[in-house]
């Protein structure tokens, strides 16, 4: 599955931890605002939590706004536009679209 809660957390400005089994892991990798771990590996999860706590000041409004600004590429209008581009590619022979989250983050 995708895990819409991942999008919701990023839109709220919170870094996330997901497993490689989650479809949304591609967004986390692209954003670099979180960690992707192997499922069923408690030590890897523990280390990812530790890195998140050391990397992000979760009480800092500036840090949260940075993540929120990045997350605009995964919000409703952007997602709908991407979906329509996929349909145009599949059914109308349009150009293959690039995922909106595959953008330069400057980080």
C-alpha positions in Angstrom: 0.0 0.0 0.0 0.9 3.6 -0.1 0.3 4.9 3.4 -1.5 8.2 3.1 -0.4 9.0 6.6 3.1 9.5 5.2 1.9 12.3 2.9 -0.1 13.8 5.8 2.9 13.8 8.1 5.1 15.5 5.5 2.4 18.0 4.7 2.3 18.8 8.5 6.1 19.2 8.5 7.0 16.0 10.3 9.8 13.7 9.0 8.7 10.1 8.6 10.0 6.5 8.9 8.6 3.9 6.5 9.6 0.4 5.5 10.8 -0.5 2.0 7.5 -2.5 1.7 5.5 0.8 1.6 4.8 2.4 -1.8 5.3 5.8 -0.1 9.0 4.9 0.6 9.8 6.4 -2.8 8.5 9.8 -1.6 10.5 9.6 1.5 13.7 8.7 -0.4 13.1 11.6 -2.9 12.3 14.1 -0.2 15.1 13.1 2.1 12.8 14.1 5.0 12.8 10.8 6.8 14.2 7.3 6.8 13.4 4.1 4.9 14.1 0.8 6.8 13.7 -2.9 6.2 10.6 -4.4 7.6 11.0 -6.7 10.6 14.3 -5.2 11.7 13.9 -3.6 15.1 17.5 -2.5 15.4 17.3 -0.6 12.0 14.1 1.0 13.2 15.7 2.0 16.5 18.6 3.6 14.6 16.3 5.4 12.2 14.4 6.9 15.2 17.7 8.0 16.7 18.8 9.6 13.5 15.5 11.5 13.1 15.7 12.8 16.6 19.3 13.9 16.1 18.7 15.4 12.6 15.5 17.3 13.0 14.4 19.8 15.6 10.8 18.8 15.7 9.9 21.9 17.7 11.5 24.3 15.2 8.9 26.0 13.1 11.5 26.7 10.4 12.3 23.0 10.0 8.6 22.2 9.8 8.0 24.9 7.2 10.8 23.5 5.1 9.3 20.1 5.0 5.8 21.6 4.4 7.1 23.6 1.5 8.6 20.5 -0.1 5.4 18.6 0.4 3.4 20.8 -1.9 4.5 18.4 -4.7 2.5 15.6 -3.1 -0.7 17.5 -2.2 -4.1 17.2 -3.8 -3.8 19.3 -7.0 -0.3 18.0 -7.8 -1.4 14.4 -7.2 -4.5 14.8 -9.4 -2.5 16.4 -12.2 0.1 13.6 -12.0 -2.7 11.0 -12.2 -4.3 12.7 -15.2 -0.9 12.8 -16.9 -0.5 9.1 -16.3 -3.9 8.4 -17.9 -3.0 10.6 -20.9 0.2 8.6 -21.3 -1.6 5.2 -21.0 -4.7 5.9 -23.0 -3.8 8.8 -25.4 -0.1 8.1 -26.1 1.0 11.2 -24.3 4.4 11.7 -22.8 5.4 9.7 -19.8 5.1 12.0 -16.8 7.7 12.5 -14.2 6.6 12.0 -10.6 6.0 15.4 -8.9 8.1 14.4 -5.9 11.2 13.8 -8.1 12.4 17.3 -7.9 15.6 19.0 -6.8 15.3 19.7 -3.1 18.5 21.7 -2.7 19.4 19.5 0.3 
